[in-house]
Amino acid sequence: MEAFTGHMGKSPDQIKSVKREDAAAITEEDLLQIPRGVRTLEGLRLNTRVGIQYLAAWLTGSGSVPLYNLMEDAATAEISRVQNWQWIRYGVELDGDGLGVRVSKELFGRVVEEEMERIEKEVGKDKFKNGMYKEACKMFTKQCTAPELDDFLTLAVYNHIVAHYPINVSRL
């Protein structure tokens, strides 16, 4: 409690003690502005790889997993999924390496195949074969290419877990 209150100041309410005056100037136009930044083929690949690997870990009971020197969780998989879905849905043009290339279901399908090969090389054939990577890939791909964006990636995964690992109520 001492460490917590040490950062909060005298106010029991962080909103009152840590007020950002610069945030008061945000307008409706600021909130509706199209994001700036680059959209790259490598970004699409990383989103796909991380999303699939996280789901594979989650399907086997891990709520967080170290990937590429970061500890990833459902929030990262959600960001990856939603960004992929938006790029596919709106056919965004890639910058950088993919200059002039638009993201489509076909491009995404090729990326998925290539990233699954990369995942298999990274984790090894045995772990890949015995893991849930193929199931995770199907789920992630379905979510990224759905006509409508589902509320949460994990809802479909919950249904899969319940169907394949039913709770034994006699043991409760």
C-alpha positions as CSV (number, residue, x, y, z in Angstrom):
1,M,0.0,0.0,0.0
2,E,2.9,2.3,0.7
3,A,4.3,2.0,-2.8
4,F,0.8,2.7,-4.2
5,T,0.0,5.7,-2.2
6,G,3.5,7.1,-2.7
7,H,2.6,7.7,-6.3
8,M,-0.9,9.0,-5.8
9,G,0.0,12.1,-3.9
10,K,-2.4,13.3,-1.2
11,S,-5.5,12.8,-3.3
12,P,-7.3,9.5,-3.0
13,D,-8.4,10.1,-6.6
14,Q,-5.8,9.9,-9.3
15,I,-8.0,11.9,-11.7
16,K,-7.8,14.9,-9.4
17,S,-4.1,14.6,-8.6
18,V,-2.9,13.8,-12.1
19,K,-4.8,16.1,-14.3
20,R,-3.5,16.7,-17.9
21,E,-4.3,20.2,-19.0
22,D,-3.2,19.4,-22.5
23,A,-6.0,16.8,-22.8
24,A,-8.7,19.5,-22.4
25,A,-7.9,20.9,-25.9
26,I,-8.9,17.7,-27.8
27,T,-11.7,18.3,-30.3
28,E,-14.2,16.1,-32.1
29,E,-12.1,16.4,-35.2
30,D,-9.1,15.1,-33.3
31,L,-11.0,12.0,-32.3
32,L,-12.3,11.3,-35.8
33,Q,-8.9,11.8,-37.5
34,I,-7.6,9.0,-39.6
35,P,-4.5,7.6,-37.8
36,R,-1.1,8.5,-39.3
37,G,1.7,6.0,-39.6
38,V,3.0,3.3,-41.8
39,R,1.2,0.1,-42.7
40,T,3.8,-2.6,-43.7
41,L,3.8,-6.1,-44.9
42,E,6.0,-6.9,-41.9
43,G,3.4,-5.4,-39.6
44,L,0.7,-7.7,-41.2
45,R,3.1,-10.6,-40.8
46,L,3.9,-9.8,-37.1
47,N,0.2,-9.3,-36.2
48,T,-0.6,-12.7,-37.8
49,R,2.3,-14.6,-36.2
50,V,1.8,-13.2,-32.7
51,G,-2.0,-13.6,-32.9
52,I,-1.7,-17.3,-33.9
53,Q,1.0,-18.1,-31.4
54,Y,-0.9,-16.4,-28.6
55,L,-4.1,-18.3,-29.4
56,A,-2.1,-21.6,-29.6
57,A,-0.7,-20.9,-26.1
58,W,-4.1,-19.9,-24.8
59,L,-5.7,-23.0,-26.1
60,T,-3.3,-25.0,-24.0
61,G,-3.9,-23.1,-20.8
62,S,-1.4,-20.2,-20.9
63,G,-2.8,-16.7,-20.4
64,S,0.4,-15.0,-21.3
65,V,3.3,-16.1,-23.5
66,P,6.7,-14.7,-24.2
67,L,7.0,-13.9,-27.9
68,Y,9.9,-12.0,-29.6
69,N,11.2,-10.7,-26.2
70,L,7.8,-9.4,-25.1
71,M,5.3,-11.0,-22.7
72,E,2.0,-11.1,-24.7
73,D,-1.5,-11.6,-23.6
74,A,-5.1,-11.5,-25.0
75,A,-4.9,-7.7,-25.4
76,T,-2.0,-8.1,-27.9
77,A,-3.9,-10.8,-29.8
78,E,-7.0,-8.5,-29.9
79,I,-4.9,-5.6,-31.3
80,S,-3.4,-7.9,-33.9
81,R,-6.7,-9.3,-34.9
82,V,-8.6,-6.0,-35.1
83,Q,-5.8,-4.3,-37.1
84,N,-5.6,-7.2,-39.6
85,W,-9.4,-7.2,-39.9
86,Q,-9.5,-3.5,-40.6
87,W,-6.7,-3.7,-43.1
88,I,-8.4,-6.5,-45.0
89,R,-11.9,-4.9,-44.7
90,Y,-10.8,-1.6,-46.0
91,G,-8.1,-2.8,-48.4
92,V,-5.5,-0.5,-47.0
93,E,-2.4,0.2,-49.1
94,L,0.8,-1.0,-47.6
95,D,3.7,1.4,-47.2
96,G,7.4,0.5,-47.3
97,D,8.2,-2.9,-48.7
98,G,4.7,-3.5,-50.0
99,L,4.4,-0.1,-51.7
100,G,1.3,-0.1,-53.9
101,V,0.1,-3.4,-52.5
102,R,-3.4,-3.5,-51.0
103,V,-4.3,-5.9,-48.2
104,S,-6.9,-8.4,-49.3
105,K,-8.1,-11.8,-48.2
106,E,-5.9,-13.4,-50.8
107,L,-2.8,-11.5,-49.6
108,F,-3.7,-12.4,-46.0
109,G,-4.1,-16.0,-46.9
110,R,-0.6,-16.1,-48.4
111,V,0.8,-14.3,-45.3
112,V,-0.9,-16.9,-43.0
113,E,0.6,-19.8,-44.9
114,E,4.1,-18.3,-44.8
115,E,3.9,-17.3,-41.2
116,M,2.7,-20.8,-40.2
117,E,5.9,-22.2,-41.9
118,R,7.9,-19.6,-40.0
119,I,6.2,-20.5,-36.6
120,E,7.0,-24.2,-37.3
121,K,10.6,-23.4,-37.9
122,E,10.8,-21.2,-34.8
123,V,9.1,-23.6,-32.3
124,G,10.3,-26.8,-33.9
125,K,8.5,-29.6,-35.7
126,D,7.6,-31.6,-32.5
127,K,6.2,-28.6,-30.6
128,F,4.3,-27.4,-33.7
129,K,2.8,-30.9,-34.3
130,N,1.8,-31.4,-30.7
131,G,0.6,-27.8,-30.1
132,M,-2.6,-26.1,-31.1
133,Y,-1.1,-24.0,-33.9
134,K,-3.4,-25.3,-36.6
135,E,-6.5,-24.8,-34.6
136,A,-5.3,-21.4,-33.5
137,C,-4.6,-20.5,-37.1
138,K,-8.1,-21.4,-38.2
139,M,-9.6,-19.4,-35.4
140,F,-7.4,-16.4,-36.0
141,T,-7.9,-16.4,-39.8
142,K,-11.7,-16.7,-39.4
143,Q,-11.8,-13.8,-37.1
144,C,-9.6,-11.6,-39.3
145,T,-11.6,-12.3,-42.5
146,A,-15.1,-12.3,-41.0
147,P,-17.6,-9.9,-42.7
148,E,-18.3,-8.3,-39.3
149,L,-15.9,-7.8,-36.5
150,D,-16.7,-10.0,-33.5
151,D,-16.7,-8.4,-30.1
152,F,-13.8,-10.4,-28.7
153,L,-11.4,-13.0,-30.1
154,T,-11.5,-15.0,-26.9
155,L,-15.3,-15.7,-27.1
156,A,-14.9,-18.1,-30.0
157,V,-11.9,-19.6,-28.3
158,Y,-13.9,-20.1,-25.1
159,N,-16.5,-22.1,-27.1
160,H,-13.7,-24.3,-28.5
161,I,-12.3,-24.9,-25.1
162,V,-15.7,-25.8,-23.6
163,A,-16.5,-28.1,-26.5
164,H,-13.1,-29.9,-26.3
165,Y,-12.5,-29.8,-22.6
166,P,-15.8,-30.2,-20.8
167,I,-15.9,-29.6,-17.1
168,N,-16.3,-32.8,-15.1
169,V,-18.9,-31.7,-12.6
170,S,-18.6,-34.9,-10.7
171,R,-15.2,-33.8,-9.5
172,L,-16.4,-30.5,-8.2
